[in-house]
Structure formats: structure tokens, C-alpha cells
Amino acid sequence: MLETIKKEIYQLGLDFQINRSIKCPWFPQKVQDLNLIGKMMQTIRIDEVNPFTCHTDAVYRQRFNEIVKVSNSYQIGSPIPTLNYTKEEDELWNKVYTKLRSGARIHATKEMNSGIDRLERDKIFTEKRVPDLEEVN
């Protein structure tokens, strides 16, 4: 398999070095194995996300746990679960998106801006609501 990957990379005109001293204890062998990666990544404790405020904010903790529960229900190959964002979350998205989008127009690559433009044309990215991950995907 490694030889096939090397051949494809060389055909693209790229070069790379293999560091054989790095050992990988586990690597996914089939698509379903990716569910394990998702579960490992989703074992976040709320106090690791923001140890300064979220542990004392009951509303934040509850919403965080709701999002983690929905996220943990996802299995590779199935539709990505939809989150019903609150009015407050959409309002925050509006502020963040508007700021970041104006900065991206100036500082991001033309390819990045082209991709965002397409998402905006298709009404997937809009300042009015948090985008649905299944649509973005």
C-alpha cells in the first residue's frame, strides 16, 4: 500500500521523505474504523474546552453536553446529524461570520474565497444562521 501511495505522489511531481522511526500503534483498516477515531476525539471534558467559564455556566454546560450527545450519535456513512441552533447561537454566528468573512476577503487565498463564495451562492454560508454540517459536507 505504501508503495502505491509513493508512486501516486511521485506522479503528481511531489517529493517526500518517510521517517521509518515513527511507529503508528493503530491505523484504520476499513471505513467503519473511522467511527472509533470520532469517538476518541469526542471524549472531551467540558473543563478542557474552557476551564475559566464553562464549568460555572450551567446553560453553557447543558448546551455543550447536548451538542456532544448529537455528535456522538454519528456513524460513518449515515447522514450527519442536524443541530437546531438557538436564536442566540445564530446571532453570535452573525457577528463572528461577518467579521471573519471581511478579513478573509483581504487575507485568504483566492481559492479559499472562491469556495466561500460558492457556499454563499448556494445559501449554505450566510450570516443569518449557523451552517448545517451536512449541507457543508
Secondary structure as a PSIPRED ss2 file (coil, helix, strand):
# PSIPRED VFORMAT (PSIPRED V4.0)

   1 M C   1.000  0.000  0.000
   2 L H   0.000  1.000  0.000
   3 E H   0.000  1.000  0.000
   4 T H   0.000  1.000  0.000
   5 I H   0.000  1.000  0.000
   6 K H   0.000  1.000  0.000
   7 K H   0.000  1.000  0.000
   8 E H   0.000  1.000  0.000
   9 I H   0.000  1.000  0.000
  10 Y H   0.000  1.000  0.000
  11 Q H   0.000  1.000  0.000
  12 L C   1.000  0.000  0.000
  13 G C   1.000  0.000  0.000
  14 L C   1.000  0.000  0.000
  15 D C   1.000  0.000  0.000
  16 F C   1.000  0.000  0.000
  17 Q C   1.000  0.000  0.000
  18 I C   1.000  0.000  0.000
  19 N C   1.000  0.000  0.000
  20 R C   1.000  0.000  0.000
  21 S C   1.000  0.000  0.000
  22 I C   1.000  0.000  0.000
  23 K C   1.000  0.000  0.000
  24 C C   1.000  0.000  0.000
  25 P C   1.000  0.000  0.000
  26 W C   1.000  0.000  0.000
  27 F C   1.000  0.000  0.000
  28 P C   1.000  0.000  0.000
  29 Q C   1.000  0.000  0.000
  30 K C   1.000  0.000  0.000
  31 V C   1.000  0.000  0.000
  32 Q C   1.000  0.000  0.000
  33 D H   0.000  1.000  0.000
  34 L H   0.000  1.000  0.000
  35 N H   0.000  1.000  0.000
  36 L H   0.000  1.000  0.000
  37 I H   0.000  1.000  0.000
  38 G H   0.000  1.000  0.000
  39 K H   0.000  1.000  0.000
  40 M H   0.000  1.000  0.000
  41 M H   0.000  1.000  0.000
  42 Q C   1.000  0.000  0.000
  43 T C   1.000  0.000  0.000
  44 I C   1.000  0.000  0.000
  45 R C   1.000  0.000  0.000
  46 I H   0.000  1.000  0.000
  47 D H   0.000  1.000  0.000
  48 E H   0.000  1.000  0.000
  49 V H   0.000  1.000  0.000
  50 N C   1.000  0.000  0.000
  51 P C   1.000  0.000  0.000
  52 F C   1.000  0.000  0.000
  53 T C   1.000  0.000  0.000
  54 C C   1.000  0.000  0.000
  55 H C   1.000  0.000  0.000
  56 T C   1.000  0.000  0.000
  57 D C   1.000  0.000  0.000
  58 A H   0.000  1.000  0.000
  59 V H   0.000  1.000  0.000
  60 Y H   0.000  1.000  0.000
  61 R H   0.000  1.000  0.000
  62 Q H   0.000  1.000  0.000
  63 R H   0.000  1.000  0.000
  64 F H   0.000  1.000  0.000
  65 N H   0.000  1.000  0.000
  66 E H   0.000  1.000  0.000
  67 I H   0.000  1.000  0.000
  68 V H   0.000  1.000  0.000
  69 K H   0.000  1.000  0.000
  70 V H   0.000  1.000  0.000
  71 S H   0.000  1.000  0.000
  72 N H   0.000  1.000  0.000
  73 S C   1.000  0.000  0.000
  74 Y C   1.000  0.000  0.000
  75 Q C   1.000  0.000  0.000
  76 I C   1.000  0.000  0.000
  77 G C   1.000  0.000  0.000
  78 S C   1.000  0.000  0.000
  79 P C   1.000  0.000  0.000
  80 I C   1.000  0.000  0.000
  81 P C   1.000  0.000  0.000
  82 T C   1.000  0.000  0.000
  83 L C   1.000  0.000  0.000
  84 N C   1.000  0.000  0.000
  85 Y C   1.000  0.000  0.000
  86 T C   1.000  0.000  0.000
  87 K H   0.000  1.000  0.000
  88 E H   0.000  1.000  0.000
  89 E H   0.000  1.000  0.000
  90 D H   0.000  1.000  0.000
  91 E H   0.000  1.000  0.000
  92 L H   0.000  1.000  0.000
  93 W H   0.000  1.000  0.000
  94 N H   0.000  1.000  0.000
  95 K H   0.000  1.000  0.000
  96 V H   0.000  1.000  0.000
  97 Y H   0.000  1.000  0.000
  98 T H   0.000  1.000  0.000
  99 K H   0.000  1.000  0.000
 100 L H   0.000  1.000  0.000
 101 R H   0.000  1.000  0.000
 102 S H   0.000  1.000  0.000
 103 G H   0.000  1.000  0.000
 104 A H   0.000  1.000  0.000
 105 R H   0.000  1.000  0.000
 106 I H   0.000  1.000  0.000
 107 H H   0.000  1.000  0.000
 108 A C   1.000  0.000  0.000
 109 T C   1.000  0.000  0.000
 110 K H   0.000  1.000  0.000
 111 E H   0.000  1.000  0.000
 112 M H   0.000  1.000  0.000
 113 N H   0.000  1.000  0.000
 114 S H   0.000  1.000  0.000
 115 G H   0.000  1.000  0.000
 116 I H   0.000  1.000  0.000
 117 D H   0.000  1.000  0.000
 118 R H   0.000  1.000  0.000
 119 L H   0.000  1.000  0.000
 120 E H   0.000  1.000  0.000
 121 R H   0.000  1.000  0.000
 122 D C   1.000  0.000  0.000
 123 K C   1.000  0.000  0.000
 124 I C   1.000  0.000  0.000
 125 F C   1.000  0.000  0.000
 126 T E   0.000  0.000  1.000
 127 E C   1.000  0.000  0.000
 128 K C   1.000  0.000  0.000
 129 R E   0.000  0.000  1.000
 130 V C   1.000  0.000  0.000
 131 P C   1.000  0.000  0.000
 132 D C   1.000  0.000  0.000
 133 L H   0.000  1.000  0.000
 134 E H   0.000  1.000  0.000
 135 E H   0.000  1.000  0.000
 136 V H   0.000  1.000  0.000
 137 N C   1.000  0.000  0.000
